[in-house]
Amino acid sequence: MHMKKIILFFLCCYISNVQAQNIPSASLNEIKKLERNIQPLGDSMVFADNWLGRFKADSAFTRGLVQALKQPYSFYYNFDSLKTISKLFAPDSSFKIFTWQVSKDLSYYRQKGAIQMNTPDGSLKLFPLFDYSEFTKNPVDSVRDAGHWIGAMYYKIILKTFNNKKYYTLLGLDENNARSNKKWIEVLTFTDKGDPQFGGRFFNYPSNDPTKPPQPAFRFCLEFKKDAGVRMNYDPKYDEIIFDHLISESTDETAKHTLVQYGDYEGFKWINGIWVWTKTPFATTVADEKPNSFPSLILDDKGNRSEKKLEEASKKNQQKQPVKNGNNN
């Protein structure tokens, strides 16, 4: 495993160097200078002591990032020093997506973002993303454009095709508010004009589960107790999006801030252009994993609620530190 990590490190360095070689030297030098200028601002967006400082840093950071992206062939630059934002390349290198978040307090988080297209002449084609979630009562209700985006910090892009059309599935985190976090599955496509479009009827799952969005859902969301550490990620070995099955610490599964891990997993598999729900994504995977890597079931063998295990899970969740980025998968 140690050798694999070393190989991966050098492979990443090699890819980074190859990408940097695609940038003219004058442009590369300017990008590096601008990156040095905005790197402290990126830190201040998260760590400044007061909300005014965080929002001012966000505004200045955004302007500086756009200036860097205006440099020719900036698409190939990784911005490795910017640790407080997410930077993801599409698997086919057709675009890159930046996302980050800024908070006013523990009850107010807003995501920011932009999609940079890979242009043949190295010019900038950028789609700013505006978080519209605070202005909508039902964030899963419709297809949305970049100006009405439901914000998240994305940590994974999955490329799928159907009928010769490409579908980019984004997995993301939203710290939401003081009591709950959200993890999103969002399908991104591009219109005939090349504009980004978020959402669609891409999810098939049981409609009688109150822990999931009511159907029809144009994007999928798991909302759960703050710092419950709920996992959601894509497993390439099994070609599925796998996530924790949730259960309420109380008897009300509609109270999303009470939802914690049940102890087993659910998933989605891409079938004929739709993410189709599966109850047993780990039917074969569990045997390959270490037993201690999975939480104990909160229900006993007879299906009854184990209050002791619920209490243990609740105490464990309370002891966890707040999530500060989108890498808690």
C-alpha positions as CSV (number, residue, x, y, z in Angstrom):
1,M,0.0,0.0,0.0
2,H,2.9,2.4,0.8
3,M,4.4,1.7,-2.6
4,K,1.1,2.4,-4.3
5,K,0.9,5.8,-2.5
6,I,4.4,6.7,-3.7
7,I,3.5,5.7,-7.3
8,L,0.3,7.7,-7.2
9,F,2.2,10.8,-5.8
10,F,4.7,10.7,-8.7
11,L,2.0,10.1,-11.2
12,C,0.1,13.2,-10.0
13,C,3.3,15.2,-10.2
14,Y,3.9,13.9,-13.7
15,I,0.3,14.8,-14.8
16,S,0.7,18.3,-13.2
17,N,3.9,18.9,-15.0
18,V,2.5,17.7,-18.4
19,Q,-0.5,20.0,-17.9
20,A,1.7,23.0,-17.0
21,Q,3.7,22.5,-20.2
22,N,0.6,23.3,-22.2
23,I,0.6,26.8,-20.8
24,P,2.8,29.5,-22.4
25,S,5.6,30.6,-20.0
26,A,4.4,34.3,-19.7
27,S,0.8,33.1,-18.9
28,L,2.1,30.5,-16.4
29,N,4.2,33.1,-14.6
30,E,1.2,35.4,-14.3
31,I,-1.1,32.7,-13.1
32,K,1.4,31.7,-10.4
33,K,1.7,35.3,-9.3
34,L,-2.1,35.7,-9.0
35,E,-2.3,32.3,-7.2
36,R,0.1,33.6,-4.6
37,N,-2.0,36.7,-4.1
38,I,-5.3,34.9,-3.6
39,Q,-4.0,31.9,-1.6
40,P,-4.3,33.8,1.8
41,L,-7.7,35.0,0.8
42,G,-8.8,31.5,0.2
43,D,-7.7,30.6,3.8
44,S,-9.5,33.7,5.2
45,M,-12.8,32.7,3.5
46,V,-12.8,29.8,5.9
47,F,-10.8,30.8,8.9
48,A,-11.4,34.5,9.4
49,D,-12.7,35.3,12.9
50,N,-15.9,37.1,11.8
51,W,-18.3,36.7,9.0
52,L,-17.6,40.1,7.5
53,G,-13.9,39.1,7.1
54,R,-14.9,35.8,5.5
55,F,-17.3,37.5,3.0
56,K,-14.8,40.2,2.1
57,A,-12.1,37.6,1.5
58,D,-14.6,35.6,-0.6
59,S,-15.3,38.7,-2.8
60,A,-11.6,39.5,-3.3
61,F,-10.7,35.8,-3.8
62,T,-13.4,35.5,-6.6
63,R,-12.1,38.5,-8.4
64,G,-8.5,37.2,-8.2
65,L,-9.4,33.8,-9.4
66,V,-11.2,35.1,-12.4
67,Q,-8.2,37.2,-13.3
68,A,-6.0,34.1,-13.1
69,L,-8.4,32.2,-15.2
70,K,-8.4,34.9,-17.9
71,Q,-4.7,34.0,-18.6
72,P,-4.4,32.0,-21.8
73,Y,-4.6,28.2,-21.3
74,S,-5.3,28.5,-17.6
75,F,-7.5,25.5,-17.9
76,Y,-4.4,23.3,-17.6
77,Y,-3.3,24.9,-14.3
78,N,-4.1,23.0,-11.1
79,F,-4.0,25.8,-8.5
80,D,-2.5,23.2,-6.0
81,S,-1.9,25.8,-3.3
82,L,-5.6,26.7,-3.0
83,K,-6.6,24.2,-0.3
84,T,-9.9,25.6,0.8
85,I,-11.7,25.1,-2.5
86,S,-12.6,22.1,-4.6
87,K,-11.1,21.8,-8.1
88,L,-12.3,18.9,-10.3
89,F,-11.5,18.0,-13.9
90,A,-14.1,16.2,-15.9
91,P,-12.9,12.7,-16.8
92,D,-12.9,13.6,-20.5
93,S,-11.1,17.0,-19.8
94,S,-14.0,18.9,-21.4
95,F,-14.4,21.2,-18.3
96,K,-13.2,22.0,-14.8
97,I,-15.4,22.9,-11.9
98,F,-14.5,25.0,-8.9
99,T,-16.6,25.1,-5.8
100,W,-16.3,26.4,-2.3
101,Q,-18.4,27.7,0.6
102,V,-18.5,30.7,2.9
103,S,-20.4,30.9,6.2
104,K,-21.9,33.7,8.1
105,D,-22.4,31.6,11.2
106,L,-23.2,28.0,12.0
107,S,-26.7,28.4,10.6
108,Y,-25.8,30.0,7.3
109,Y,-23.6,28.4,4.6
110,R,-23.6,29.4,1.0
111,Q,-21.7,27.8,-1.9
112,K,-19.9,29.5,-4.7
113,G,-18.6,28.1,-7.9
114,A,-17.8,28.3,-11.6
115,I,-17.4,25.9,-14.6
116,Q,-14.4,26.5,-16.8
117,M,-14.7,25.0,-20.3
118,N,-11.7,23.6,-22.2
119,T,-11.4,25.8,-25.2
120,P,-9.2,25.0,-28.3
121,D,-7.6,28.4,-28.4
122,G,-7.0,28.7,-24.6
123,S,-9.4,31.6,-24.1
124,L,-11.7,31.8,-21.1
125,K,-15.2,30.4,-21.3
126,L,-16.6,30.5,-17.7
127,F,-20.0,29.9,-16.3
128,P,-20.4,31.4,-12.8
129,L,-22.6,29.3,-10.4
130,F,-25.0,31.2,-8.2
131,D,-26.4,29.4,-5.1
132,Y,-30.2,29.8,-5.3
133,S,-31.0,27.4,-2.5
134,E,-32.1,30.0,0.0
135,F,-34.7,31.3,-2.5
136,T,-36.4,27.9,-3.1
137,K,-38.7,25.9,-0.9
138,N,-38.0,22.6,-2.8
139,P,-34.5,22.3,-4.1
140,V,-35.1,18.9,-5.8
141,D,-38.1,20.2,-7.8
142,S,-36.7,21.1,-11.3
143,V,-33.9,21.3,-13.8
144,R,-31.8,24.4,-13.2
145,D,-29.3,26.6,-15.0
146,A,-26.1,28.1,-13.6
147,G,-28.0,31.1,-12.2
148,H,-30.3,28.9,-10.1
149,W,-27.8,26.3,-8.9
150,I,-28.4,24.3,-5.8
151,G,-25.0,24.8,-4.2
152,A,-22.6,22.1,-3.0
153,M,-18.8,21.6,-2.7
154,Y,-18.2,18.8,-5.2
155,Y,-15.7,16.1,-4.4
156,K,-16.3,13.6,-7.3
157,I,-17.3,13.6,-11.0
158,I,-18.6,10.4,-12.6
159,L,-18.9,10.3,-16.4
160,K,-21.6,8.2,-17.9
161,T,-23.1,8.0,-21.4
162,F,-26.4,7.0,-22.8
163,N,-27.6,7.2,-26.4
164,N,-24.4,8.9,-27.4
165,K,-24.9,11.7,-24.8
166,K,-22.6,12.4,-21.9
167,Y,-23.9,12.8,-18.3
168,Y,-21.6,14.1,-15.6
169,T,-22.7,13.0,-12.1
170,L,-21.5,15.3,-9.3
171,L,-21.2,14.3,-5.6
172,G,-21.1,17.1,-3.2
173,L,-21.3,18.3,0.4
174,D,-23.4,21.2,1.8
175,E,-22.9,21.9,5.5
176,N,-26.4,23.4,5.4
177,N,-27.1,24.7,9.0
178,A,-26.3,24.2,12.7
179,R,-28.2,21.0,13.0
180,S,-27.7,19.1,9.7
181,N,-25.5,18.5,6.7
182,K,-26.5,17.5,3.2
183,K,-24.8,15.3,0.6
184,W,-26.0,15.7,-3.0
185,I,-26.0,13.7,-6.2
186,E,-26.4,16.1,-9.1
187,V,-26.4,15.2,-12.8
188,L,-24.8,17.9,-15.0
189,T,-25.4,18.0,-18.8
190,F,-24.8,20.6,-21.5
191,T,-27.5,21.9,-23.8
192,D,-27.1,22.1,-27.6
193,K,-25.9,25.7,-27.1
194,G,-23.2,24.4,-24.7
195,D,-24.8,25.9,-21.5
196,P,-24.6,23.8,-18.3
197,Q,-27.9,22.3,-17.0
198,F,-28.3,20.7,-13.6
199,G,-30.8,18.0,-12.8
200,G,-33.3,15.8,-14.5
201,R,-35.3,12.6,-14.0
202,F,-32.3,10.5,-13.4
203,F,-33.2,8.7,-10.1
204,N,-35.3,5.6,-9.5
205,Y,-35.8,4.7,-5.9
206,P,-38.7,3.8,-3.5
207,S,-41.0,6.7,-3.0
208,N,-42.1,5.6,0.5
209,D,-38.8,6.3,2.3
210,P,-39.0,9.6,4.3
211,T,-35.2,9.7,4.6
212,K,-35.0,10.5,0.8
213,P,-36.4,13.3,-1.3
214,P,-40.0,12.8,-2.4
215,Q,-40.5,11.9,-6.0
216,P,-40.2,13.3,-8.6
217,A,-36.7,14.3,-7.6
218,F,-34.5,16.1,-10.2
219,R,-31.5,15.7,-7.9
220,F,-30.8,13.4,-4.9
221,C,-30.1,14.5,-1.4
222,L,-29.3,12.9,1.9
223,E,-29.8,15.3,4.8
224,F,-28.5,14.0,8.2
225,K,-27.5,14.9,11.7
226,K,-24.6,17.4,11.9
227,D,-21.3,15.7,11.9
228,A,-22.8,12.2,11.7
229,G,-20.1,11.3,9.2
230,V,-22.5,9.9,6.6
231,R,-20.6,8.4,3.6
232,M,-21.5,8.8,-0.1
233,N,-19.1,8.0,-2.8
234,Y,-18.6,6.2,-6.1
235,D,-16.9,2.8,-6.1
236,P,-15.3,2.1,-9.5
237,K,-14.8,-1.5,-8.6
238,Y,-18.5,-2.1,-8.4
239,D,-19.5,0.8,-10.7
240,E,-22.0,2.1,-8.1
241,I,-22.6,5.2,-6.0
242,I,-22.7,3.8,-2.4
243,F,-24.0,5.6,0.6
244,D,-25.0,5.0,4.2
245,H,-28.6,3.8,5.0
246,L,-30.0,6.3,7.5
247,I,-32.3,5.9,10.5
248,S,-33.6,8.4,13.0
249,E,-32.4,8.6,16.5
250,S,-36.0,9.4,17.4
251,T,-39.1,7.8,15.9
252,D,-39.6,10.6,13.3
253,E,-37.6,9.9,10.1
254,T,-38.9,13.1,8.6
255,A,-36.8,15.0,11.2
256,K,-33.6,15.1,9.0
257,H,-31.4,16.5,11.8
258,T,-32.0,13.2,13.7
259,L,-30.8,10.9,10.9
260,V,-27.6,8.8,11.5
261,Q,-26.0,5.7,10.0
262,Y,-28.1,2.6,10.3
263,G,-25.1,0.3,9.8
264,D,-25.5,-1.0,6.2
265,Y,-25.5,0.6,2.8
266,E,-27.6,1.4,-0.2
267,G,-26.6,2.5,-3.7
268,F,-27.3,3.6,-7.2
269,K,-26.2,1.8,-10.4
270,W,-26.3,3.5,-13.8
271,I,-28.8,1.6,-16.0
272,N,-30.1,2.9,-19.3
273,G,-29.5,6.5,-18.5
274,I,-30.9,6.4,-14.9
275,W,-29.4,5.9,-11.5
276,V,-31.3,2.9,-10.3
277,W,-31.5,2.2,-6.5
278,T,-30.2,-1.0,-5.1
279,K,-30.8,-2.2,-1.5
280,T,-27.6,-4.4,-1.4
281,P,-24.7,-2.7,-3.1
282,F,-22.3,-4.4,-0.8
283,A,-23.7,-7.9,-1.2
284,T,-20.2,-8.9,-2.4
285,T,-18.2,-5.9,-1.3
286,V,-18.6,-6.5,2.5
287,A,-16.6,-9.8,2.3
288,D,-13.7,-7.9,0.8
289,E,-13.6,-5.2,3.5
290,K,-12.2,-5.3,7.1
291,P,-15.1,-5.9,9.6
292,N,-14.1,-2.9,11.7
293,S,-14.5,-0.5,8.7
294,F,-18.3,-0.8,8.9
295,P,-20.5,0.5,11.7
296,S,-22.5,-1.9,13.8
297,L,-26.2,-2.3,13.0
298,I,-28.5,-0.1,15.0
299,L,-31.3,-2.6,14.7
300,D,-31.0,-6.1,16.2
301,D,-31.4,-9.4,14.4
302,K,-35.2,-9.2,14.8
303,G,-35.4,-5.7,13.3
304,N,-36.0,-4.0,16.7
305,R,-34.4,-0.7,17.5
306,S,-31.4,-1.0,19.8
307,E,-31.6,2.0,22.1
308,K,-28.1,1.3,23.5
309,K,-26.5,1.4,20.0
310,L,-28.5,4.5,19.1
311,E,-27.2,6.2,22.3
312,E,-23.6,5.1,21.5
313,A,-23.9,6.4,17.9
314,S,-25.4,9.7,19.1
315,K,-22.5,10.2,21.7
316,K,-19.9,9.3,19.0
317,N,-21.4,11.8,16.6
318,Q,-21.4,14.6,19.2
319,Q,-17.7,14.0,19.8
320,K,-16.8,14.5,16.1
321,Q,-15.2,17.7,14.8
322,P,-17.1,19.9,12.3
323,V,-16.5,19.1,8.6
324,K,-14.5,21.8,6.9
325,N,-14.3,20.5,3.4
326,G,-15.8,18.2,0.9
327,N,-13.5,15.2,1.5
328,N,-15.5,13.4,4.2
329,N,-16.9,10.9,1.8
